[in-house]
Amino acid sequence: MRRLIAAVTAALSVLNGSTMLFAGPYWYANIPGVTGTGPYNPHFVQDVGVAFLVVGLALAARAWRSRYWPAAVAGAGFLAAHALLHLVMIVTGHDHHAIFDLVAVVLPSALALYSAFPTRGERHA
């Protein structure tokens, strides 16, 4: 089950990162709350897109071969740090799209973390 969750979160991360890299203005205009952070900065959006691609590849490696769980933990760490920022914004009242952020940022992060860590039989990496 963890490998399936890793595959799904990998696909979502690759899709998000690819959209940021190759259709940045579209991504910027269509993700709730993003336009409220300031003007579109293509370099910044592409940098973060690359990070999401790397996360997706790390989680895909976990889905493909369970022994690659350390890479998935590193990738999920980025998602967890990103989700923590969103949670702080929600708790402090600075997030006007809390439901979207909980579903699109926090939940995938939690699933990625769950899927990244090995089960008892996989600790032989």
trRosetta pair geometry for C-beta under 8 A, 3 or more apart (Angstrom, degrees):
i j d omega theta_ij theta_ji phi_ij phi_ji
1 4 5.7 -54 -153 34 36 112
1 5 6.4 35 151 -16 68 104
2 5 5.7 -55 -149 39 34 110
2 6 6.2 38 151 -22 66 105
2 62 7.8 -79 138 152 97 115
2 66 8.0 78 87 -123 116 103
2 114 6.9 -138 -121 133 92 77
2 115 4.5 153 -167 -138 74 63
2 116 8.0 -132 -178 -5 113 17
2 117 7.9 -102 -148 67 144 57
2 119 6.6 -169 1 -40 145 102
3 6 5.4 -48 -145 36 34 116
3 7 6.4 39 152 -23 63 101
3 62 6.7 -156 -119 135 69 77
3 63 4.8 118 -173 -135 76 56
3 66 6.3 -72 -78 -83 119 90
3 115 7.2 147 -72 -164 18 104
4 7 5.6 -50 -151 31 32 113
4 8 6.6 29 153 -16 65 103
4 63 7.3 100 -83 -133 17 104
5 8 5.8 -54 -148 37 33 109
5 9 6.2 24 157 -10 67 108
5 111 5.3 -137 -176 178 117 100
5 112 7.8 -160 142 -86 99 34
5 114 6.5 -29 118 91 158 104
5 115 3.9 -151 93 -79 108 129
6 9 6.1 -60 -142 45 28 103
6 10 5.9 36 154 -27 64 109
6 59 4.7 -164 -170 -175 82 85
6 60 7.4 172 144 -81 95 22
6 62 4.3 -110 -166 95 156 113
6 63 4.2 -166 98 -63 106 87
6 72 6.0 -35 -134 -135 127 143
6 112 7.3 88 -114 -134 61 60
6 115 4.0 -177 -59 151 78 131
6 116 6.8 123 -102 -74 110 53
7 10 5.5 -53 -146 33 27 116
7 11 6.5 29 156 -20 62 103
7 59 7.5 -176 -76 140 21 96
7 60 6.8 69 -119 -117 59 61
7 63 3.7 117 -67 -138 80 153
8 11 5.8 -52 -151 33 31 110
8 12 6.6 28 152 -15 64 106
8 111 7.7 -49 83 144 111 141
9 12 5.6 -52 -145 39 36 112
9 13 6.2 37 155 -20 67 106
9 56 8.0 -153 128 -113 62 65
9 59 5.3 -101 93 -176 96 160
9 79 7.8 -12 178 -88 126 171
9 108 5.5 143 -127 -165 100 91
9 111 5.5 177 -66 105 130 109
9 112 4.5 -175 162 -82 160 87
9 115 6.4 174 20 38 134 148
10 13 5.8 -58 -147 38 29 109
10 14 6.2 25 156 -16 66 107
10 55 7.9 -162 -120 127 58 68
10 56 4.7 103 -166 -160 63 66
10 57 7.4 115 -152 -60 107 13
10 58 7.9 -158 -110 70 101 49
10 59 3.7 -161 -77 96 90 106
10 60 4.0 135 -169 -60 151 73
10 62 7.7 -175 -60 48 126 94
10 63 5.9 -103 -1 -5 145 135
11 14 5.9 -55 -144 39 29 109
11 15 6.2 31 155 -19 64 108
11 56 7.2 113 -65 -148 11 112
11 60 7.9 102 -53 -84 58 101
12 15 5.7 -55 -146 38 29 113
12 16 6.2 28 156 -17 65 107
12 56 7.7 -162 71 -103 46 106
12 108 6.1 -117 99 -130 150 141
13 16 5.8 -54 -145 39 30 109
13 17 6.1 26 158 -14 65 110
13 52 5.0 -159 -173 -177 79 82
13 53 7.3 166 140 -90 90 20
13 55 4.5 -114 -170 97 149 105
13 56 3.5 -170 94 -70 104 88
13 59 6.4 110 25 26 142 136
13 75 7.6 61 179 172 172 122
13 79 7.5 -81 -96 -77 125 124
13 108 7.8 160 -60 164 86 135
13 112 7.8 72 -49 -95 131 138
14 17 5.8 -56 -140 43 28 108
14 18 5.9 29 160 -20 65 110
14 52 7.4 176 -84 137 22 89
14 53 6.1 64 -122 -125 62 61
14 56 3.5 153 -54 174 76 161
14 57 7.4 100 -85 -49 105 62
14 60 7.4 37 -44 -44 130 129
15 18 5.9 -56 -142 38 24 109
15 19 6.3 25 158 -18 61 108
15 56 7.9 149 6 -104 54 148
16 19 5.9 -58 -150 36 27 110
16 20 6.4 27 153 -18 63 107
16 27 7.8 102 -161 -135 63 129
16 49 7.6 -153 130 -126 67 70
16 52 4.9 -98 95 176 102 153
16 56 8.0 172 45 -56 87 125
17 20 5.6 -55 -148 36 32 112
17 21 6.3 27 155 -16 66 109
17 48 8.0 -141 -118 126 75 59
17 49 4.6 120 -160 -173 62 63
17 50 6.7 118 -162 -75 114 10
17 51 7.2 -155 -111 70 116 47
17 52 3.1 -169 -70 91 98 101
17 53 3.7 -170 138 -49 153 70
17 54 7.8 162 -119 9 161 54
17 55 7.4 166 -49 42 135 95
17 56 6.0 -128 15 -4 133 129
18 21 5.7 -58 -145 40 31 109
18 22 5.8 -13 172 16 69 115
18 49 7.2 146 -48 -171 10 111
18 53 6.8 100 -55 -89 65 103
19 22 6.8 -73 -126 55 21 82
19 23 5.1 -48 -159 57 64 104
19 24 7.9 135 142 -77 59 36
19 26 6.9 -99 -173 88 97 108
19 27 4.6 129 136 -78 102 117
19 49 7.4 -146 72 -124 50 116
20 23 7.8 -29 -54 63 9 61
20 24 5.8 43 -171 -101 47 75
20 27 5.1 -91 -90 72 56 176
20 45 5.2 -151 -167 166 93 85
20 46 6.5 167 140 -99 89 35
20 48 6.0 -97 178 88 157 87
20 49 2.9 -164 95 -86 114 108
20 52 6.5 103 21 33 138 136
21 24 7.0 -13 -148 -57 3 93
21 46 5.5 79 -116 -134 61 79
21 49 4.0 177 -49 137 76 146
21 50 6.9 95 -82 -59 116 64
21 53 7.1 20 -30 -43 138 131
23 26 4.0 -23 158 37 106 124
23 27 5.9 120 101 -26 81 90
24 27 5.6 -56 -143 37 31 111
24 28 6.0 32 160 -21 67 108
24 40 7.3 122 140 -171 103 116
24 42 5.4 105 107 -130 161 76
24 45 4.3 113 -147 110 115 141
24 46 6.3 -51 -79 -58 137 78
24 49 7.2 -91 -90 -42 94 143
25 28 5.6 -53 -142 37 30 114
25 29 6.2 23 161 -14 64 110
25 40 6.3 31 -110 -157 71 160
25 42 7.8 -25 -54 -93 79 96
26 29 6.1 -64 -147 40 25 105
26 30 6.0 -5 165 2 64 123
27 30 6.4 -82 -142 48 21 96
27 31 6.0 12 173 -20 67 115
27 34 7.7 -51 137 106 72 177
27 45 6.7 147 80 -169 126 128
27 49 7.9 139 40 -85 173 115
28 31 7.0 -55 -132 27 17 101
28 34 5.5 -144 -154 127 54 134
28 35 6.7 98 159 -76 81 75
28 40 4.8 63 167 -112 168 108
28 45 6.1 -64 -66 -99 108 149
29 34 7.9 -87 -51 78 11 120
29 35 6.7 45 -119 -66 45 119
31 34 4.4 61 80 -18 101 130
32 97 4.3 155 132 -131 118 153
32 100 4.7 42 62 93 139 176
33 36 5.5 -60 -163 34 51 117
33 37 7.3 57 147 -33 73 98
33 95 7.2 -3 -127 -155 149 74
33 96 6.4 163 -103 62 101 85
33 97 4.2 -117 -46 15 121 137
33 100 7.1 -180 -8 79 119 136
33 101 7.3 2 13 -59 160 107
34 37 6.0 -51 -166 14 42 115
36 96 7.2 55 15 37 175 126
38 41 7.4 14 105 -23 112 109
40 45 7.0 -16 -165 -28 81 137
41 44 3.9 39 101 20 118 117
41 45 6.3 154 83 -16 64 86
42 45 5.8 -58 -143 40 31 109
42 46 6.1 28 160 -16 67 110
43 46 5.9 -59 -147 40 27 109
43 47 6.3 33 153 -24 64 105
44 47 5.6 -51 -148 32 31 114
44 48 6.5 23 157 -11 64 105
45 48 6.1 -58 -150 41 30 106
45 49 6.2 39 148 -26 63 108
46 49 5.1 -50 -145 34 35 120
46 50 6.6 41 155 -23 64 97
47 50 5.9 -51 -158 28 31 111
47 51 6.9 32 146 -17 62 102
48 51 5.3 -48 -154 32 41 116
48 52 6.6 41 149 -17 68 101
49 52 5.7 -54 -150 37 34 110
49 53 6.5 38 150 -21 65 103
50 53 5.5 -51 -150 33 35 115
50 54 6.5 35 152 -19 66 102
51 54 5.8 -53 -151 35 32 111
51 55 6.5 36 150 -20 64 104
51 78 6.0 -163 174 -175 109 150
52 55 5.4 -48 -147 35 36 116
52 56 6.3 39 153 -21 65 104
53 56 5.6 -55 -150 36 32 113
53 57 6.4 30 153 -17 66 104
54 57 5.7 -53 -147 37 32 110
54 58 6.3 33 154 -20 65 105
54 75 6.5 -160 125 -110 75 100
54 78 7.8 77 87 5 106 162
55 58 5.8 -58 -150 36 30 110
55 59 6.3 22 156 -12 66 108
55 75 3.9 135 -137 -168 60 102
55 76 7.4 118 -152 -63 101 35
55 78 5.4 -117 -82 65 118 129
55 79 6.0 110 -150 -45 146 101
55 112 7.5 -9 178 -152 113 152
56 59 5.9 -58 -145 41 29 106
56 60 6.0 32 155 -22 65 109
56 75 7.6 -165 -10 -165 20 143
57 60 5.5 -53 -143 37 31 114
57 61 6.5 39 154 -25 63 100
57 75 7.6 -171 66 -93 61 145
58 61 5.7 -48 -153 28 31 114
58 62 6.9 32 148 -17 61 102
58 68 7.7 -160 -164 150 59 111
58 71 4.2 -148 -146 148 90 92
58 72 5.2 162 145 -90 90 42
58 74 6.1 -118 -150 72 156 91
58 75 3.2 172 71 -35 139 136
58 76 7.8 -132 108 -20 125 67
59 62 5.4 -49 -154 33 39 115
59 63 6.5 39 148 -19 67 103
59 72 5.1 89 -102 -127 51 94
59 75 5.5 -124 -39 98 81 147
59 76 7.1 101 -82 -58 103 86
59 112 6.1 -71 -98 -138 134 99
59 115 7.1 52 -148 101 102 126
59 116 7.0 -75 -108 -85 81 91
60 63 5.5 -52 -147 37 36 112
60 64 6.2 35 153 -20 67 107
61 64 5.7 -57 -146 38 30 111
61 65 6.5 -37 175 45 66 89
61 68 3.9 -99 142 134 104 155
61 71 5.1 3 74 80 142 142
61 72 6.7 -151 71 -54 90 89
62 65 7.6 -88 -135 70 18 51
62 66 6.9 38 -168 -124 62 39
62 68 5.3 -129 -80 90 50 92
62 69 5.4 77 -123 -99 104 52
62 71 6.7 -155 -51 74 89 90
62 72 3.4 23 -50 -55 140 142
62 115 6.7 117 121 138 141 95
62 116 6.1 -92 -104 -122 166 57
63 115 8.0 1 -73 166 83 128
64 68 7.1 19 65 27 90 139
65 68 5.0 81 82 -5 94 106
66 69 6.3 6 175 -44 59 102
66 118 6.9 96 170 -123 99 95
66 122 4.8 -101 153 -127 121 125
67 122 7.1 -154 -85 -164 48 89
67 124 7.4 -53 -115 87 98 76
67 125 4.7 146 -163 -113 73 81
68 71 5.0 -26 172 28 92 117
68 72 6.5 97 120 -20 81 97
68 125 7.5 147 -70 -130 16 125
69 72 5.3 -57 -149 40 44 115
69 73 6.3 50 153 -26 73 99
69 116 6.1 124 -163 174 80 57
69 117 6.6 72 -179 -145 126 18
69 118 4.5 -164 25 -60 177 91
69 122 6.1 92 -25 144 145 128
69 125 6.0 -127 42 -59 96 146
70 73 5.5 -48 -149 30 36 114
70 74 6.7 37 153 -18 64 101
70 125 6.0 172 -20 130 105 159
71 74 5.7 -54 -156 35 35 112
71 75 6.4 31 150 -14 67 107
72 75 5.6 -54 -145 41 35 110
72 76 5.9 34 156 -17 68 108
72 112 7.5 -153 179 -178 91 83
72 115 6.9 -95 169 111 139 84
72 116 3.7 -167 127 -130 101 87
73 76 5.8 -55 -140 42 28 109
73 77 6.4 43 151 -34 61 100
73 113 8.0 58 -130 -136 63 61
73 116 4.5 144 -77 151 53 125
73 117 6.3 72 -91 -78 106 64
74 77 5.5 -47 -155 20 31 119
74 78 7.5 33 150 -17 59 93
75 78 6.0 -48 -164 25 40 109
75 79 7.0 32 144 -10 66 104
75 112 7.1 -105 112 178 92 127
75 116 7.1 -170 62 -106 87 133
76 79 5.3 -53 -151 40 44 113
76 80 6.0 48 149 -24 71 104
76 109 7.2 123 -165 -160 77 61
76 112 4.0 -180 -117 134 97 101
76 113 4.7 150 165 -82 132 54
76 115 7.5 174 -83 63 140 80
76 116 4.1 -115 -7 -29 145 152
77 80 5.5 -52 -144 36 31 113
77 81 6.4 32 156 -18 65 103
78 81 5.9 -55 -149 36 30 108
78 82 6.3 31 153 -18 64 109
79 82 5.6 -56 -148 39 31 114
79 83 6.2 32 153 -19 66 107
79 108 6.6 -102 -168 115 135 90
79 109 4.1 -173 143 -114 99 82
79 112 4.9 51 63 59 156 153
79 113 7.4 -144 82 -44 112 83
80 83 5.6 -53 -144 38 31 111
80 84 6.3 38 153 -26 64 102
80 109 5.1 139 -86 -178 48 114
80 112 7.6 -138 -47 80 82 111
80 113 5.7 69 -72 -68 120 123
81 84 5.6 -48 -148 30 32 116
81 85 6.9 37 151 -20 61 99
82 85 5.9 -51 -159 29 33 113
82 86 6.9 27 147 -13 63 105
82 105 6.5 -121 127 -164 100 107
82 109 6.8 -161 70 -89 91 132
83 86 5.5 -56 -152 39 38 111
83 87 6.2 41 150 -22 70 104
83 105 5.2 164 -105 146 75 89
83 106 4.6 118 -155 -107 113 56
83 109 3.6 -102 -36 14 145 168
83 110 7.4 175 -178 -37 172 72
84 87 5.5 -50 -145 35 33 113
84 88 6.5 37 154 -20 64 102
85 88 5.8 -53 -152 34 30 111
85 89 6.6 30 151 -17 63 106
86 89 5.5 -53 -150 37 35 113
86 90 6.4 38 151 -22 67 103
86 95 6.7 78 -166 -101 70 148
86 101 4.6 -167 -176 -178 129 126
86 105 4.8 78 4 109 170 150
86 106 6.2 -133 89 -56 127 92
87 90 5.5 -51 -147 34 34 113
87 91 6.2 30 157 -16 67 107
87 106 6.3 96 -66 -99 97 124
88 91 5.9 -55 -143 40 29 108
88 92 6.1 13 162 -5 65 114
89 92 6.2 -65 -139 47 25 100
89 94 4.5 -91 -156 79 78 97
89 95 4.0 97 129 -52 102 106
89 101 7.6 -101 78 -169 118 172
90 93 7.9 35 173 -66 27 24
90 94 8.0 -81 -52 55 18 64
90 95 4.5 -39 -82 39 57 142
90 98 4.8 102 -127 -125 106 103
90 101 6.4 -160 -64 85 117 138
90 102 7.3 74 -96 -61 158 93
95 98 5.0 105 110 -77 114 75
95 101 5.9 -53 -175 6 139 156
97 100 4.2 -30 164 41 103 121
97 101 5.7 111 105 -25 84 95
98 101 5.7 -61 -144 41 29 109
98 102 6.1 31 158 -22 67 106
99 102 5.8 -53 -146 34 30 111
99 103 6.4 17 158 -8 64 110
100 103 6.1 -67 -148 44 27 102
100 104 5.5 -10 170 11 70 121
101 104 6.4 -63 -116 54 23 89
101 105 4.8 -24 -165 28 66 124
101 106 6.4 62 141 -14 73 100
102 105 7.3 -28 -70 53 10 82
102 106 4.9 -33 -140 39 47 127
102 107 6.4 62 153 -28 60 96
103 106 7.7 23 -14 48 15 86
103 107 5.6 -8 -144 12 33 134
104 107 7.5 38 -21 41 11 101
104 108 6.9 -6 -180 -3 33 119
105 108 6.8 -72 -152 40 14 101
105 109 6.4 12 157 -19 56 116
106 109 5.7 -61 -151 36 29 115
106 110 6.4 27 156 -18 66 105
107 110 5.8 -54 -147 35 32 109
107 111 6.3 29 156 -15 65 107
108 111 5.6 -56 -145 41 34 112
108 112 6.0 38 155 -23 68 105
109 112 5.7 -53 -145 35 29 111
109 113 6.4 29 155 -17 63 104
110 113 5.8 -53 -149 36 31 110
110 114 6.3 32 153 -18 64 107
111 114 5.6 -54 -147 38 32 113
111 115 6.1 23 158 -13 67 111
112 115 5.9 -61 -143 43 28 105
112 116 6.0 33 158 -32 65 110
113 116 5.8 -54 -142 27 27 114
113 117 7.0 18 167 -14 61 103
114 117 7.1 -68 -160 31 24 98
118 121 7.9 -130 166 73 104 47
118 122 3.4 -143 -161 92 111 111
118 123 5.2 163 99 -72 141 57
118 125 7.0 -153 -58 -25 149 114
119 122 5.0 83 48 8 69 109
120 123 6.6 -39 -166 -11 32 114
121 124 7.9 -35 167 -1 48 105
122 125 7.1 26 159 -43 76 92
